[in-house]
Each structure stands twice: as C-alpha cells, then as structure tokens.
Amino acid sequence: MILIGMLILIGELLIFEFERVAVPANYRMLHLGMHVERLKPPAEKRMPGVMPAGHLKSYSDLTKRIFSEFPIEVKNETIDQSEIENDLAKIVGRRKKIVGE
C-alpha cells in the first residue's frame, strides 16, 4: 500500500488526510479523531440556544488553529511499518476477544 498523507494534531483534534493508490482509481480520504466532552450543563438544563462561554472560546481557538498550524507530511519513508503492523495486530486481537472470530 502506498500511503501519502498529512497529519495535523491540534489540541484534542487529529486530522489525517491520505491518498491511496488503488485500482480502478486513486482516492483521497480524510479521517478525524477527537476528544469530545458533553457540554456542562447539558442542553436539557440550559436555555435554548445558549452555549457556555468557555466552549465558544475553545471552539473559536481550535478553528483558528486548524488553518494556521503546519501539517506533518507522512510518507512510507517516514513511518515505522513494523510498529504499525504490531499495533494493528493488537487491535485485531482485542477485537477477536470481544467479538469472536
């Protein structure tokens, strides 16, 4: 597999864009990983349309950083393939324990 990607880590948001060489055509995907917390107080205990001030600032700061921070270019030459394969084997092993064969 040829993997070319860009990795951006911003606080608790991880954005990974990669292009995969495939048949019949290459394709590009975007993956997002994030840490999400429920707002306090929860929506059912807030006035309609009211967002806590701290959350508005956090959202605004994160949005600005997405467009101002430089991505890390990820290529086959810059990754440790054996480490990725070992991690994947652990994930598959955990899945087999939970779900079964």
Secondary structure, DSSP 8 states (H G I E B T S, - for coil): --EEEEEEEETTEEEEEEEE--SS--EEEEEEEE-----SS-GGGS-TT---HHHHHHHHHHHHHHHHS--EEE-GGGS-HHHHHHHHHHHHHHHHHHH--
